[in-house]
Amino acid sequence: MQKFNCDQDPILTSNKEEVISFKCELQENLQKAMKEFVEEHPNWDQYRILQAAIAGFLMQKGFHNRDLTRLYVGNMFSMNFKD
């Protein structure tokens, strides 16, 4: 298995938030549940759900990083509590 070098070059690292898009297939029942959730919680969308899920999974598996924690907490708790 190929190892990735995750060291950051300070010259190339920017303070801008980067977004990387990817395409994935979801099982029909997972897609349906996600759609129902978004309909009941309009302050959430499919992107926010996936970001929170991936960040939560990585944190549960022991990957700890300040930016990851901010992303997870931001997605989980920046809710509109009136809904």
Summary of the structure (lengths in Angstrom):
residues: 83
radius of gyration: 15.6
end to end distance: 45.7
largest distance: 47.7
contacts: 127
relative contact order: 0.09
helix: 48%
strand: 0%
